[in-house]
Amino acid sequence: MFINKMIFSAKHNSGFLCTAIILLIFITGCGNRSQSHSGGSKSKDTLSASQAVQGINIEKVSKAKFTAVGSVRIALPKDAGPVLKNISALFVRQVQQRCKAKVAEDLDAALTVELAIEPGIGAEGFRIEDGKAGTIRIIGNDERGTLYGIGKFLRTSRYDQGGFTAGTWRGTSVPEKPVRGIYLATHFHNFYESAPVAEVQQYVEDLALWGYNALLVWYPMNIFSGFDDPVAVEYRDRLHAILNVARAIGLDAAYGEIANGGYSTSPDSIRAVKCINHGAQFEVDVCPSKPGGTEYVLKNAAKLLQEFADVKPKYYFIWPYDNGGCNCEKCQPWGTNGFLRMARLMAEQQRKFNPESRTILGTWLFSPTEWLEINKMFSVQPPEWVDYMMNEWLNDRTTPVGSPGGFPALSFPEITMLAWQPWGGYGATPLPERYQAEWRNRSRSLSGGFPYSEGIYDDINKVMFAQFYWQPDRSAADILKEYISFEYSPDVVDDITRAVGILERNHKRDEIQRSAEEAFLLIQKSEEKMTLQAQLAWRWRILALRALIDQEIFRTTPPPVFKQVNSRGRYTATIYRGEALSQAFTELSVIYHAEKTDREDVNEVWMLPPKVLIGNRKTP
């Protein structure tokens, strides 16, 4: 009964499944650098007195009594600019998508939410306080502070008592880490590439409410024939639309490039020699040591810098491996030879386009030898063209040598594709205990970071790091409870917290235990206490489907899985059996907008939920 209700409730209540879910699923800049948390002394920015305050969290509880209201008046300063008005509109959307309450500036309402900006709180910080009777004031140190204050207020309010019930959290909060970015990998027909752009834009806004202040996107040059390829033009338009919505609410744009990337038409005469054991590498990558190679890379990079000049990227990433690299005699070892040569030229070129931007030098998949060498090189002469080092997140070899050259260190947490084939193919992937342990060992040496995401299934993990960067000593358990209360209901916090713990322990697909049945029952019990809006929201659907899928996999005897490979021996699908799994995987495909994803493509296959064998036929 519950299986049918979960999978088909949207269809029965609102028409075809795709329409119902997609219409309701989205119910829901750079900080100034400080040497106090930089892991080094190379920070070049200066801080004003109000900006120097970092890492404050003073919590109180309102003495006022609030009940559910059907209307809310939002009050802005008379001199409110476009950013603050956009932030106000975000508040309106969030409330009205979660409950039946109306929010507007011109309402005669029992509750007024007043937005204000008062410098002195601390960079990007906020204060929430009670005003005169029936008024709650959300005060930001700056526009971003107001955005984050609204996020806290929304998360501590209720939407399930016949209207909007204002939260009672009061206090002051100022983020500790100045760089709190998120990287949405826009490729392989994943959600960020395939979903309607309006959905991606709303998702960016949703993430910003949790404390992110920068958005990094990706331009996969290798899949286009050239800059003027119509598909490339359309792709860049999409990236502009995503970055512009981030900037519209006060976030910074970030843009990254491979140090030797090429279009699919890169000349054979300048192509790179493949590096071994350094992740993916495309045959179109370029060798900068061959005649014309460096010029080719810099020319393409200059066009893209001009293309994105309007969004004024605050951060410019330069990436070594996966993809990228060249193992020819003149470039090897790539990480400390050819890569650094190209990175310097690219960094110097980008500052001609945008002198205020900051260069982040990536070290992803550096070998131990490269790590030792770059530390030796940078300790002797730290390069002027580097501002931050992106030190690999899950790599213990970074611990004994710290951040090369003493530059402020940023993390690149892997939150999106751990131990699953395909990534996100079974629904939500919450791993709070894992990331709590990893964060505890790294937090104090960082100025922030950019978690890496391939889709929306890792939403809880994104929220974890947004709050870790904001308040490093906040526990993952506390963050998870706030997420559950906001996205589902305050009444289901304990049950869903327990269910998430079970899902995490059953994360490995071949080690699912009987506890999966308990998690499913906890999800079933919780759904009955939630509003219809929360039940139909994609954040609930991917969690509920995950619990269902885990239970069905555990209960199926004999084991339901086998792997399918193509003629080249590459993975193309995981095959399961059963009608319930078929329905669940189909719904996930709709939520992810995976209709265009090619299962035969060795990269795109990681974005698709598994296949299901029903009788003698397979689902697509």
C-alpha positions as CSV (number, residue, x, y, z in Angstrom):
1,M,0.0,0.0,0.0
2,F,2.7,2.4,1.0
3,I,4.8,1.6,-2.1
4,N,1.9,2.5,-4.3
5,K,1.2,5.6,-2.4
6,M,4.8,6.8,-2.5
7,I,5.3,6.2,-6.2
8,F,1.9,7.1,-7.5
9,S,0.5,9.7,-5.1
10,A,1.7,12.6,-7.2
11,K,0.2,11.0,-10.3
12,H,-3.2,10.5,-8.7
13,N,-3.4,14.0,-7.1
14,S,-1.9,16.2,-9.8
15,G,-1.9,14.4,-13.2
16,F,1.0,12.8,-14.9
17,L,3.9,12.0,-12.6
18,C,6.5,14.1,-14.4
19,T,4.4,17.2,-14.2
20,A,3.3,16.8,-10.6
21,I,6.8,16.2,-9.3
22,I,8.6,18.7,-11.3
23,L,6.2,21.5,-10.6
24,L,6.4,20.9,-6.9
25,I,9.9,19.6,-6.3
26,F,11.5,22.9,-5.7
27,I,9.5,23.6,-2.6
28,T,12.0,24.4,-1.1
29,G,30.7,36.1,-3.5
30,C,33.4,35.5,-2.2
31,G,34.2,36.2,1.4
32,N,37.1,38.4,2.5
33,R,40.2,36.5,3.2
34,S,41.5,36.4,6.7
35,Q,44.9,35.1,7.8
36,S,43.4,33.7,11.0
37,H,42.0,30.7,9.2
38,S,44.1,30.6,6.1
39,G,46.6,28.0,6.9
40,G,49.3,30.5,5.8
41,S,50.3,34.1,5.4
42,K,49.8,34.9,1.8
43,S,46.4,36.5,2.0
44,K,46.3,39.8,0.1
45,D,42.9,41.2,1.0
46,T,42.5,43.6,3.9
47,L,39.6,43.6,6.3
48,S,37.6,46.5,7.7
49,A,36.7,46.6,11.4
50,S,33.3,45.2,10.7
51,Q,34.6,42.5,8.4
52,A,37.3,41.3,10.8
53,V,34.7,39.7,13.1
54,Q,34.4,36.0,12.3
55,G,33.0,32.8,13.8
56,I,30.4,34.3,16.1
57,N,27.3,32.3,17.1
58,I,25.1,33.7,19.9
59,E,21.8,31.9,20.2
60,K,18.7,32.9,22.1
61,V,15.0,32.0,22.1
62,S,12.3,34.6,21.5
63,K,9.9,35.3,24.5
64,A,7.2,36.2,22.1
65,K,4.4,33.7,21.3
66,F,3.8,33.0,17.6
67,T,0.9,31.2,16.1
68,A,0.2,30.2,12.5
69,V,-0.8,33.1,10.2
70,G,-2.2,33.2,6.7
71,S,-0.4,36.3,5.6
72,V,3.0,37.9,6.2
73,R,4.1,41.4,5.4
74,I,7.7,41.7,4.2
75,A,9.3,45.1,4.8
76,L,12.4,46.4,3.0
77,P,14.5,49.5,3.6
78,K,13.5,52.4,1.5
79,D,16.9,52.4,-0.3
80,A,16.8,48.6,-0.9
81,G,18.7,47.8,-4.1
82,P,18.2,45.0,-6.6
83,V,20.0,42.3,-4.6
84,L,18.0,42.9,-1.4
85,K,14.8,42.9,-3.5
86,N,15.8,39.6,-5.0
87,I,16.5,38.2,-1.6
88,S,13.1,39.3,-0.4
89,A,11.5,37.6,-3.4
90,L,13.4,34.4,-2.4
91,F,11.8,34.6,1.0
92,V,8.3,35.0,-0.6
93,R,8.9,31.9,-2.8
94,Q,10.1,29.7,0.0
95,V,7.1,30.5,2.3
96,Q,4.4,30.3,-0.4
97,Q,5.7,27.0,-1.8
98,R,5.8,25.4,1.6
99,C,2.3,26.5,2.9
100,K,-0.8,28.4,2.0
101,A,0.3,31.7,3.6
102,K,0.6,34.7,1.4
103,V,3.6,37.0,1.6
104,A,3.9,40.5,0.1
105,E,5.0,44.1,0.9
106,D,1.5,45.6,0.8
107,L,-0.4,43.2,3.0
108,D,-2.2,44.1,6.2
109,A,-0.9,41.1,8.2
110,A,-0.6,40.0,11.8
111,L,3.1,39.3,11.2
112,T,5.7,41.6,9.7
113,V,9.2,40.4,8.7
114,E,11.5,43.5,8.5
115,L,14.8,43.3,6.6
116,A,17.6,45.7,7.4
117,I,21.3,46.2,6.9
118,E,23.5,47.4,9.8
119,P,27.3,47.1,9.3
120,G,29.2,46.1,12.4
121,I,27.8,42.6,12.9
122,G,30.7,40.9,11.0
123,A,31.3,40.1,7.4
124,E,28.2,38.3,6.0
125,G,26.8,37.8,9.4
126,F,23.3,38.5,10.6
127,R,21.2,39.1,13.7
128,I,17.5,38.1,14.2
129,E,15.6,40.0,16.9
130,D,12.0,40.8,17.9
131,G,10.8,44.2,17.0
132,K,7.6,45.9,18.0
133,A,4.6,43.7,18.5
134,G,4.1,41.4,15.6
135,T,7.4,42.2,14.0
136,I,10.6,40.2,13.5
137,R,13.7,42.0,12.3
138,I,16.3,40.2,10.2
139,I,19.4,42.4,10.1
140,G,22.4,41.7,7.9
141,N,25.9,43.2,8.2
142,D,25.5,43.4,4.4
143,E,23.2,42.1,1.8
144,R,24.6,38.6,2.0
145,G,24.1,38.7,5.8
146,T,20.5,39.4,5.2
147,L,20.2,36.4,2.8
148,Y,21.7,34.1,5.4
149,G,19.5,35.5,8.2
150,I,16.5,34.8,6.1
151,G,17.8,31.2,5.6
152,K,18.1,30.7,9.4
153,F,14.6,32.2,10.0
154,L,13.0,30.0,7.3
155,R,14.7,26.9,8.7
156,T,13.5,27.5,12.3
157,S,9.9,28.3,11.3
158,R,7.0,25.9,10.7
159,Y,4.7,25.4,7.7
160,D,2.4,22.7,8.9
161,Q,-0.1,24.3,11.3
162,G,-2.5,25.9,8.9
163,G,-0.2,28.6,7.7
164,F,3.2,30.1,8.6
165,T,4.5,29.9,12.1
166,A,7.5,32.1,12.8
167,G,10.5,30.5,14.3
168,T,11.7,31.6,17.8
169,W,15.5,31.4,17.1
170,R,17.0,34.8,18.0
171,G,20.7,35.8,18.1
172,T,23.7,36.7,16.0
173,S,25.7,34.5,13.7
174,V,28.8,35.3,11.7
175,P,30.6,32.8,9.4
176,E,34.1,31.7,10.2
177,K,35.3,30.5,6.8
178,P,35.5,33.3,4.2
179,V,35.3,31.0,1.1
180,R,32.1,28.9,1.1
181,G,31.6,27.8,-2.5
182,I,29.8,25.0,-4.2
183,Y,30.8,23.4,-7.5
184,L,28.0,22.1,-9.7
185,A,29.6,20.0,-12.4
186,T,27.5,20.9,-15.5
187,H,28.2,17.9,-17.8
188,F,27.3,14.3,-18.8
189,H,23.6,15.2,-19.0
190,N,23.3,15.3,-15.2
191,F,20.7,17.4,-13.5
192,Y,22.6,20.6,-13.8
193,E,22.9,20.2,-17.5
194,S,19.5,18.6,-18.3
195,A,17.0,20.1,-16.0
196,P,15.0,23.2,-17.0
197,V,17.3,26.1,-16.2
198,A,14.7,27.6,-13.9
199,E,14.9,24.6,-11.7
200,V,18.7,24.8,-11.5
201,Q,18.4,28.5,-10.7
202,Q,16.0,27.8,-7.8
203,Y,18.3,25.2,-6.5
204,V,21.2,27.6,-6.5
205,E,19.0,30.0,-4.4
206,D,18.1,27.2,-2.0
207,L,21.7,26.3,-1.4
208,A,22.6,30.0,-0.8
209,L,20.2,30.1,2.1
210,W,22.4,27.6,3.9
211,G,25.5,29.9,3.7
212,Y,27.2,29.3,0.4
213,N,28.7,32.5,-1.0
214,A,30.2,31.4,-4.4
215,L,29.1,29.2,-7.3
216,L,31.5,27.4,-9.5
217,V,30.5,26.0,-12.9
218,W,32.2,24.0,-15.6
219,Y,32.5,24.4,-19.4
220,P,33.4,21.0,-20.9
221,M,35.3,22.2,-23.9
222,N,36.2,18.7,-25.1
223,I,32.6,17.9,-26.2
224,F,32.3,20.9,-28.5
225,S,33.9,21.3,-32.0
226,G,34.9,24.9,-31.2
227,F,33.9,28.2,-29.6
228,D,31.3,28.9,-32.2
229,D,29.7,25.4,-32.2
230,P,26.0,26.1,-31.7
231,V,25.8,23.5,-28.9
232,A,28.7,25.4,-27.2
233,V,26.9,28.7,-27.6
234,E,23.7,27.3,-26.1
235,Y,25.8,25.7,-23.3
236,R,27.5,29.0,-22.4
237,D,24.1,30.7,-22.3
238,R,22.9,28.2,-19.8
239,L,26.0,28.8,-17.6
240,H,25.4,32.5,-17.8
241,A,21.8,32.0,-16.6
242,I,22.9,29.9,-13.7
243,L,25.7,32.3,-12.6
244,N,23.5,35.3,-13.1
245,V,20.9,34.1,-10.6
246,A,23.7,33.5,-8.1
247,R,24.9,37.1,-8.6
248,A,21.4,38.4,-8.4
249,I,21.2,37.4,-4.7
250,G,24.7,38.6,-3.9
251,L,26.9,35.5,-4.5
252,D,30.2,35.5,-6.4
253,A,30.8,33.6,-9.6
254,A,33.6,31.2,-10.0
255,Y,34.9,29.7,-13.2
256,G,37.5,27.0,-13.8
257,E,39.6,25.6,-16.7
258,I,41.8,22.7,-17.4
259,A,45.4,23.8,-17.9
260,N,45.7,22.0,-21.2
261,G,42.1,21.5,-22.4
262,G,41.1,21.3,-26.0
263,Y,38.0,21.2,-28.2
264,S,37.1,18.0,-30.0
265,T,38.8,19.4,-33.1
266,S,42.2,20.2,-31.5
267,P,44.9,19.4,-34.0
268,D,46.6,16.0,-33.8
269,S,50.0,17.7,-34.0
270,I,49.6,19.3,-30.5
271,R,47.8,16.6,-28.6
272,A,49.1,15.5,-25.2
273,V,50.6,12.2,-24.1
274,K,48.3,10.5,-21.7
275,C,49.2,10.5,-18.0
276,I,48.7,7.2,-16.1
277,N,46.8,6.9,-12.8
278,H,45.7,10.5,-12.8
279,G,42.0,10.1,-13.5
280,A,40.2,10.8,-16.8
281,Q,42.0,12.2,-19.7
282,F,40.6,13.1,-23.1
283,E,42.5,12.5,-26.3
284,V,41.8,16.1,-27.3
285,D,43.9,17.5,-24.4
286,V,46.9,19.6,-25.6
287,C,50.6,19.4,-25.0
288,P,51.9,22.9,-24.3
289,S,55.5,21.8,-25.1
290,K,54.6,21.1,-28.8
291,P,54.8,24.1,-31.2
292,G,51.5,25.9,-31.1
293,G,50.2,24.1,-28.1
294,T,50.6,26.9,-25.5
295,E,49.2,29.4,-28.0
296,Y,46.1,27.2,-28.7
297,V,45.3,26.9,-25.0
298,L,45.7,30.6,-24.2
299,K,43.7,31.7,-27.2
300,N,40.8,29.5,-26.1
301,A,41.1,30.6,-22.5
302,A,41.1,34.3,-23.5
303,K,37.8,33.8,-25.5
304,L,36.2,32.2,-22.4
305,L,37.5,34.9,-20.1
306,Q,35.9,37.5,-22.4
307,E,32.7,35.5,-22.6
308,F,32.2,35.4,-18.8
309,A,33.6,38.9,-18.1
310,D,30.1,40.2,-17.5
311,V,29.6,37.9,-14.4
312,K,32.9,39.2,-12.9
313,P,34.2,35.8,-11.6
314,K,35.8,36.3,-8.2
315,Y,37.6,33.0,-8.4
316,Y,39.5,31.5,-11.4
317,F,40.3,27.8,-11.0
318,I,43.2,26.1,-12.9
319,W,43.0,22.3,-12.8
320,P,45.8,19.8,-13.3
321,Y,44.3,16.3,-13.7
322,D,41.0,14.4,-14.3
323,N,40.8,15.6,-16.9
324,G,44.0,17.1,-18.1
325,G,47.7,16.4,-18.1
326,C,50.6,15.6,-20.4
327,N,53.2,13.0,-19.9
328,C,55.7,13.9,-22.7
329,E,59.3,14.3,-21.8
330,K,59.1,18.1,-21.8
331,C,56.0,18.3,-19.6
332,Q,56.5,15.5,-17.0
333,P,56.0,15.4,-14.2
334,W,53.0,17.4,-15.2
335,G,51.9,18.6,-11.7
336,T,55.2,20.5,-11.1
337,N,56.4,21.1,-14.6
338,G,54.0,21.6,-17.6
339,F,51.0,22.3,-15.4
340,L,52.7,25.1,-13.4
341,R,54.1,26.7,-16.7
342,M,50.6,26.8,-18.2
343,A,48.9,27.8,-14.9
344,R,51.1,30.8,-14.6
345,L,50.4,32.0,-18.1
346,M,46.6,31.4,-17.7
347,A,46.6,33.2,-14.3
348,E,48.4,36.2,-15.7
349,Q,46.1,36.4,-18.7
350,Q,43.0,36.2,-16.6
351,R,44.1,39.1,-14.4
352,K,44.2,41.3,-17.5
353,F,40.5,40.6,-18.0
354,N,39.6,40.9,-14.3
355,P,42.3,42.3,-12.0
356,E,40.1,41.8,-8.9
357,S,39.8,38.0,-9.4
358,R,41.6,35.5,-7.3
359,T,43.5,32.4,-8.7
360,I,42.9,29.0,-7.1
361,L,45.6,26.5,-8.1
362,G,44.2,22.9,-8.0
363,T,46.3,19.9,-6.9
364,W,43.7,17.2,-7.6
365,L,45.3,13.7,-8.0
366,F,48.9,15.0,-7.5
367,S,51.3,12.1,-6.8
368,P,53.2,12.0,-3.5
369,T,56.3,13.0,-5.4
370,E,54.6,16.0,-7.0
371,W,53.3,17.0,-3.5
372,L,56.8,17.0,-2.0
373,E,58.2,18.9,-5.0
374,I,55.6,21.6,-5.1
375,N,56.0,22.2,-1.4
376,K,59.8,22.6,-1.9
377,M,59.3,24.9,-4.9
378,F,56.8,27.1,-3.2
379,S,58.6,27.3,0.1
380,V,61.6,28.8,-1.7
381,Q,59.6,31.2,-3.9
382,P,55.8,31.5,-3.5
383,P,54.5,32.5,-6.9
384,E,52.8,35.9,-7.0
385,W,50.1,34.6,-9.4
386,V,48.6,32.2,-6.8
387,D,46.0,33.3,-4.2
388,Y,44.7,30.0,-2.9
389,M,45.6,26.3,-3.1
390,M,42.9,23.8,-3.6
391,N,44.3,20.8,-1.6
392,E,42.7,17.5,-2.3
393,W,40.1,16.7,0.3
394,L,40.3,12.9,0.9
395,N,44.1,12.7,0.7
396,D,46.1,12.1,3.8
397,R,49.4,12.9,2.1
398,T,48.4,16.6,2.3
399,T,48.5,16.5,6.1
400,P,52.3,16.3,6.8
401,V,53.2,19.0,4.3
402,G,50.3,21.4,4.8
403,S,49.4,24.0,2.1
404,P,52.3,24.6,-0.4
405,G,53.8,28.0,0.0
406,G,51.6,28.8,3.0
407,F,48.8,29.9,0.8
408,P,45.3,29.9,2.2
409,A,44.0,26.3,1.7
410,L,40.6,25.3,0.3
411,S,39.1,21.9,0.3
412,F,37.4,20.0,-2.6
413,P,35.2,17.5,-0.7
414,E,34.0,14.5,-2.6
415,I,30.3,14.4,-1.7
416,T,28.7,12.9,-4.8
417,M,30.0,9.5,-6.1
418,L,31.3,7.4,-3.2
419,A,30.9,3.7,-3.6
420,W,27.9,3.8,-5.9
421,Q,27.4,2.7,-9.5
422,P,25.6,4.7,-10.7
423,W,26.0,7.9,-8.7
424,G,22.7,8.9,-7.1
425,G,21.0,6.0,-8.9
426,Y,19.4,4.7,-5.7
427,G,18.1,8.1,-4.4
428,A,19.5,10.3,-1.6
429,T,23.1,9.7,-0.4
430,P,23.3,11.2,3.1
431,L,26.6,10.5,4.8
432,P,26.7,12.8,7.8
433,E,28.8,10.6,10.1
434,R,31.5,10.1,7.4
435,Y,31.8,13.8,6.7
436,Q,31.8,14.7,10.4
437,A,34.8,12.5,10.9
438,E,36.7,13.9,7.9
439,W,35.8,17.5,8.7
440,R,37.1,17.1,12.3
441,N,40.5,16.3,11.0
442,R,40.7,19.1,8.4
443,S,38.7,22.1,9.5
444,R,41.2,24.3,11.3
445,S,43.6,24.4,8.4
446,L,41.1,25.6,5.8
447,S,39.8,29.0,4.6
448,G,36.8,27.1,3.1
449,G,36.3,25.1,0.0
450,F,34.1,24.0,-2.9
451,P,32.3,20.6,-2.5
452,Y,32.0,18.8,-5.8
453,S,28.5,17.7,-6.9
454,E,27.2,15.7,-9.9
455,G,23.5,16.0,-8.9
456,I,20.8,16.8,-6.4
457,Y,20.9,13.4,-4.7
458,D,23.7,14.7,-2.5
459,D,21.7,17.6,-1.2
460,I,22.1,16.7,2.5
461,N,25.9,16.4,2.0
462,K,26.0,19.9,0.4
463,V,24.1,21.3,3.4
464,M,26.6,19.7,5.8
465,F,29.6,21.5,4.2
466,A,27.8,24.8,3.9
467,Q,27.3,24.8,7.7
468,F,30.7,23.3,8.4
469,Y,32.3,26.3,6.6
470,W,30.0,28.6,8.5
471,Q,30.5,27.2,12.0
472,P,33.3,24.6,12.0
473,D,32.4,23.2,15.4
474,R,28.8,22.6,14.6
475,S,28.0,18.9,14.6
476,A,26.7,17.0,11.6
477,A,23.9,15.7,13.8
478,D,22.7,19.2,14.6
479,I,22.8,20.2,11.0
480,L,20.9,17.2,9.9
481,K,18.2,17.8,12.5
482,E,17.7,21.4,11.2
483,Y,17.5,20.1,7.6
484,I,14.9,17.5,8.5
485,S,12.8,20.1,10.5
486,F,12.9,22.5,7.6
487,E,12.4,20.2,4.6
488,Y,10.1,17.6,6.1
489,S,8.6,18.6,9.5
490,P,9.8,19.4,13.1
491,D,7.6,16.4,14.1
492,V,9.7,13.8,12.3
493,V,13.2,14.9,13.3
494,D,13.9,11.9,15.6
495,D,12.5,9.2,13.2
496,I,14.2,10.6,10.1
497,T,17.5,11.1,11.9
498,R,17.4,7.4,12.8
499,A,16.4,6.5,9.3
500,V,19.3,8.5,7.8
501,G,21.7,6.7,10.1
502,I,20.5,3.4,8.9
503,L,20.8,4.5,5.2
504,E,24.3,5.6,5.8
505,R,25.3,2.3,7.4
506,N,23.7,0.5,4.4
507,H,25.4,2.8,1.9
508,K,27.4,0.0,0.1
509,R,25.0,-1.7,-2.3
510,D,26.2,-5.2,-1.6
511,E,26.1,-4.9,2.2
512,I,22.5,-3.8,2.9
513,Q,21.3,-5.3,6.2
514,R,17.9,-6.1,7.7
515,S,17.9,-2.6,9.2
516,A,16.7,-1.4,5.8
517,E,13.2,-2.6,6.7
518,E,13.3,-0.4,9.9
519,A,14.4,2.6,7.9
520,F,11.5,2.1,5.4
521,L,9.0,1.9,8.3
522,L,10.4,5.1,9.8
523,I,10.0,6.8,6.5
524,Q,6.4,5.5,6.1
525,K,5.5,6.7,9.6
526,S,7.0,10.1,9.1
527,E,5.3,10.8,5.8
528,E,1.9,10.6,7.5
529,K,2.9,13.6,9.7
530,M,4.0,15.8,6.8
531,T,2.2,18.4,4.7
532,L,1.3,17.5,1.1
533,Q,3.8,20.0,-0.2
534,A,6.6,18.3,1.8
535,Q,5.5,14.8,0.7
536,L,5.7,15.8,-3.0
537,A,8.9,17.8,-2.8
538,W,11.9,16.1,-4.5
539,R,14.0,16.2,-1.3
540,W,11.4,13.9,0.3
541,R,10.9,11.7,-2.8
542,I,14.6,10.9,-3.2
543,L,14.9,10.0,0.5
544,A,11.7,7.9,0.6
545,L,12.7,6.2,-2.6
546,R,16.1,5.4,-1.2
547,A,14.5,3.7,1.8
548,L,12.2,1.7,-0.5
549,I,15.0,0.7,-2.8
550,D,17.2,-0.5,0.0
551,Q,14.4,-2.6,1.5
552,E,13.6,-4.2,-1.9
553,I,17.2,-5.0,-2.6
554,F,17.5,-6.6,0.9
555,R,14.4,-8.7,0.5
556,T,15.0,-10.0,-2.9
557,T,16.3,-13.6,-3.0
558,P,18.4,-14.6,-4.8
559,P,20.4,-11.4,-5.0
560,P,18.9,-9.2,-7.7
561,V,22.0,-7.6,-9.2
562,F,24.3,-8.3,-12.1
563,K,26.5,-6.0,-14.1
564,Q,26.1,-5.2,-17.8
565,V,29.1,-4.2,-19.8
566,N,29.6,-3.2,-23.5
567,S,31.8,-4.8,-26.1
568,R,34.8,-2.9,-24.6
569,G,34.2,-4.3,-21.2
570,R,33.1,-0.9,-19.8
571,Y,30.3,-0.7,-17.2
572,T,26.9,0.3,-18.7
573,A,24.3,-0.7,-16.2
574,T,23.5,-2.5,-13.0
575,I,20.5,-4.8,-13.5
576,Y,17.9,-5.6,-10.8
577,R,14.7,-7.5,-10.8
578,G,11.2,-6.5,-9.5
579,E,8.3,-4.2,-10.3
580,A,8.7,-2.0,-7.2
581,L,12.3,-1.3,-8.1
582,S,11.3,-0.5,-11.7
583,Q,8.8,2.1,-10.5
584,A,11.2,3.6,-8.1
585,F,14.1,3.9,-10.6
586,T,11.6,5.4,-13.2
587,E,10.6,8.1,-10.7
588,L,14.2,8.9,-9.9
589,S,14.9,9.3,-13.7
590,V,12.1,11.8,-13.9
591,I,13.3,13.8,-10.9
592,Y,16.9,13.9,-12.3
593,H,15.7,14.8,-15.8
594,A,17.7,11.9,-17.1
595,E,15.6,11.5,-20.3
596,K,18.5,12.6,-22.6
597,T,21.2,10.6,-20.8
598,D,22.9,7.9,-23.0
599,R,23.4,4.7,-21.2
600,E,26.0,3.6,-23.7
601,D,28.1,6.6,-23.1
602,V,30.9,5.7,-20.7
603,N,30.5,9.0,-18.8
604,E,26.8,9.6,-18.9
605,V,25.9,6.1,-17.7
606,W,26.9,7.2,-14.2
607,M,24.0,9.6,-14.1
608,L,21.2,7.0,-14.8
609,P,19.4,4.9,-12.2
610,P,19.9,1.1,-12.7
611,K,17.9,-1.0,-15.1
612,V,15.3,-3.5,-14.0
613,L,14.5,-6.9,-15.4
614,I,10.8,-7.7,-15.4
615,G,10.1,-11.1,-16.8
616,N,12.2,-11.2,-20.0
617,R,12.2,-7.4,-20.6
618,K,14.4,-4.6,-19.3
619,T,13.3,-1.1,-18.4
620,P,15.1,1.6,-20.4
